[in-house]
Amino acid sequence: MGIKVTLDAQLQRAGMTGKDLAEAIDLSQTQLSLFRSGKVKGIRFATLAAMCAALGCQPGDLIRFELDGEDAGDTDEGEPR
């Protein structure tokens, strides 16, 4: 279960590269790469808003929530929902 980053699809739709986006929103390519790979634990709303403005999309176009099959009925306590 978790948040999946779907930024690459929006970059392709917008005809942009990661480098283009990083420059457009004044973010390092390293930080953008970490976000794209899902290796960050959070993102500032201002950064998310800048990405959306540059790509002409909504936040939900960049990230989505997915349940894994085995997690669908479990809570952290191991009890069904």
VENNOR-V851079 format. One record per residue. N is the residue number from 1. PSI is psi in radians with two decimals (none if undefined). Layout:
n:psi
N:PSI
N:PSI
This chain:
n:psi
1:2.42
2:-3.09
3:2.28
4:2.34
5:2.22
6:0.49
7:-0.66
8:-0.67
9:-0.66
10:-0.64
11:-0.79
12:-0.78
13:-0.68
14:-0.10
15:0.58
16:2.74
17:2.93
18:-0.67
19:-0.75
20:-0.82
21:-0.78
22:-0.77
23:-0.70
24:-0.56
25:0.17
26:0.92
27:2.52
28:2.61
29:-0.55
30:-0.82
31:-0.73
32:-0.71
33:-0.71
34:-0.71
35:-0.82
36:-0.62
37:-0.13
38:0.29
39:0.14
40:2.69
41:-0.18
42:2.96
43:2.44
44:2.49
45:-0.62
46:-0.69
47:-0.76
48:-0.74
49:-0.71
50:-0.70
51:-0.79
52:-0.73
53:-0.78
54:-0.59
55:-0.18
56:0.81
57:-3.09
58:2.76
59:-0.65
60:-0.24
61:-0.27
62:-0.44
63:2.68
64:2.75
65:2.33
66:2.40
67:2.29
68:2.66
69:-0.78
70:-0.33
71:-0.20
72:-0.59
73:0.09
74:2.62
75:3.10
76:-0.48
77:0.00
78:0.11
79:2.52
80:2.67
81:none
